[in-house]
């Protein structure tokens, strides 16, 4: 087979174009710091990268959920602490009111403070974080309590869950927290405080046989219930914080894996680019020598 100048020229041009294409690819990787700039660069790698990106998106959403949940739970914990303090104060007042040496006027003053505690607790029953009611359970956007004499508890006794890679209950059982519903649909805690106030004021509408000792016993039980709910919530706060820390670690690892797939190894790519550039220049030099002058060249 006769090798013509035209064939040599075409082969040289093809090789030069291929070398230049490789140089262009390496240059793009260096400038973008991306080893894969299009699916054809690494079909398997791009598939893995897409799966990792999807996982990163999920983890970032779970992290956001965990942050919101921790705010919700910490606020609930603080509120439960306030409720405990008020119930303990109510117990102190009940014991004080049981003192037979108090005058009717003194008992009325004690009853008035009991009424203030009752009103504050009823207000706290509708505490919100953002647009969510702490004690609304799964009906978190609806006020769970309608204050009154008696008031009405509208909320469920279930618990709100957040998805953070696994489902975690972030609220307390509100009806249980406030002692459960009485016959009128009001919460037992509010009913206890209301009855205690009536007894101290000598109100004839107080339940028959109801005494300050009755109220003291009920308040003690109701305080224990709040403390138990708070302890349970504290355990779940610790779990949520651990999950949040794990999500941070998972996010870092996923980002590192994605970087290993997608990012350019700068040192290696620079070496490859220089080698390819030297090869290209050598090909140009050799090509100029092996392609013999044509007849046209001699006619110039």
Secondary structure, DSSP 8 states (H G I E B T S, - for coil): ----HHHHHHHHHHHHHHHHHHHHHHHHHHHH-BS-SSGGG-HHHHHHHHHHHHHHHHHHHHHHHHHHHHHHHHHHHHHHHHHHHHHHHHHHHHHHHT-TTS-HHHHHHHHHHHHHHHHHHHHHTT-EETTEETT-TT-TTS--EE-STT-EE-S-S---EEESSSEEE-S--HHHHTT-B-TTSSBHHHHHHHHHHHHHHT-TTS-TT--HHHHHHHHHHHHHHHHHHHHHHHHHHHHHHHHHHHHHHHHHHHHHHHHHHHB--HHHHHHHHHHHHHHHHHHHHHHHHHS---HHHHH-
